[in-house]
Amino acid sequence: MKFSLTARLLLAGTIVLTAFLGLTGLTLDRAFSDYAEKSLQERIQAQTVGLVAAAVLDDNGILHMPKTLPEARYDTLNSGLYAQITSNDGTQLWQSPSMGRQDIPLPRNIAPSGRHFQRIKYAGGELYSFSLGITFDLSEAIHEGYTFTVAENMAAYNEQITSFRDSLWGWLGGVALLLLAVQGLVLHWSLAPMRQVAEDLAAIESGRRQHLEGRYPREMLGLTDNINALLASQREHLDRHRHTLSDLAHSLKTPLAVLRGELDKSPPPEELPAIIGEQVLRMSEIVDYQLQRAATSGRLPLSAPLSVATAARKITASLNKVYADKRVLCQLHVTDNANFRGEEGDLLEVLGNLLDNAYKWCAQRVTVDAALDQDQGLRLSVEDDGPGITPQKADAVLQRGVRGDASNPGHGIGLAIVQDIVRVYKGTLTIEKSPTLGGAKIALFLPHP
Amino acid sequence: MRILIVEDEKPLLEQLSARLKQEGYAVDSATDGEEGLYLATEFPFDAAIVDLGLPKLSGIELISRARAGGKTFPILILTARGRWQEKVEGLEAGADDYLVKPFQMEELLARLRALVRRAAGWTQSHISCGPITLHTTTQAVTVAGRAVELTAYEYKVLEYLMLHTGQVVSKTDLTEHLYEQDFDRDSNVIEVFVGRLRRKLDPENQYNPIETLRGRGYRLTLERTPP
């Protein structure tokens, strides 16, 4: 089972949305962390500089810290802000009272003018430290310098980040849910016409409706119009089959009645075999004709255009074999764009019957002309140099099942079949005298749908 | 002339075969496509009548396979539907003519005669070699305008020789084309037919139309008269 359209759209939408919001969240998270770290760095850097400024070097070259420190938190035990000054020859000069007895591994021995940030993990938590290398004379020698280090507990920083993350992902999640809900609604609304079609089709299936009547969006008109065309052609087919069947039954009754009548005569008439032969021929023609009518497909929706030239070549190749003795000269004047929009069997039937008649009646020459008439439809004509068909005969020929000449069986029925197919395609058939060859000219016009 | 009939409707097959035998043809028959194809590939036929709707192997398939196997004898197809699509398919597969069922036996015989004649390169309904003329539609024979009465078998022997004029025709060729598969092939019968033909066609010993080539067969010495 394939995923439904709704499932596909929802799935795709959800994946895209999650990816987009996820990436956005990650970017924001990263930017905020960077910003928070930067401001922490700036703060402790400033505090270090303050500490350096507060330190006093006496005349003996010994470093003193004043009683009043620049930040009250240096004095408060475990305040989270710690400071240490070391001399680079290895001695520890001063520790802020806030450190108490804690053993915090703060960096030492930073070269003069050196700057060093470090995260320090120790038993009491996590610290962010900044160390500055200083000399009070101009010497750059490392053992003559001092290292000032200020470290701040990261709890506040971490808390800030956590709270930012919580609110960031909370909002993003909320937005995602909202967008998904909106997407669901949009899908439901957009796919409503599809559900409508399915319902309408169900209504047709159950016989409550004849065709799709609703107003559908433009994108679906191709589908719904074709379904309607399909339904119409199916109904037309069914009607034609019903008519054909009833015509067949009715037209067979006459010859059967004749036979019955002859059989009932007592004694049986001497010409009984001849009568039976005649009626059998008549019945077989009726069956042929009605079968052809039933086999006519008519214009099926979505049928691809067929090349008339190809079909005509097939038929003439066949007829050239069948009428080999007659050495008929058949010329095709069929343009490349001449095509037939319908079923191949119908086209072969039309060309086959017309050309078979032409080959049968012609003295020597047959021509086929076919071209598109300004995109309105297909014009097709078959001419021969035979005796032609008089207007009176033409009328009779065009009446269903009436034969043009009893001495040449099949002539009438062929044209009647062609006329029937042409009628199904809503075209016209005319019988004329060929202006160029002098015999019969059968001209068809088959309009495009 | 030896004819193959492939038709699955038994009554029709029997009618056809009886009528063709009556006309002097040697007839072999098959009731399905596979058997038909086997016969068509194994025996030398002069023509075949093939129904399109056959069991096991369709008529169209039979025809295209026989043609692919190099068989060139003319084939007449029988179709029940009569739609042009089907006729065109059959003719494209390699058949030479078609008949729509139900057909009149005379029509079938005429088509068959025309096909056999055409296959031998004659386009008209009469065949002429020197003074001898064969009217294939009426099966009448004239020598220099004088009508000659021939039996059906004599006619068939003459027709075969005339269709192959100038070529050596062995006794085996003649028996194979005149008799069906399981016929007792006594070549003396052929000698008798040829002897009678010679007397009837040339009672005065003017033309000596049929030459005997010892150990090889017969040859019609008369040249084909162009139409």
Interface residues (C-beta under 8 A of the other chain):
Chain A: V280 S284 D288 L291 Q292 A295 K314 I315 A317 S318 K321 V322 A324 D325 R327 E344 G345 L348 E349 L351 G352 N353
Chain B: R81 G82 R83 W84 Q85 K87 V88 L91 E92 A95 D96 D97 Y98 V100 P102 A114 R118 T123 Q124 S125
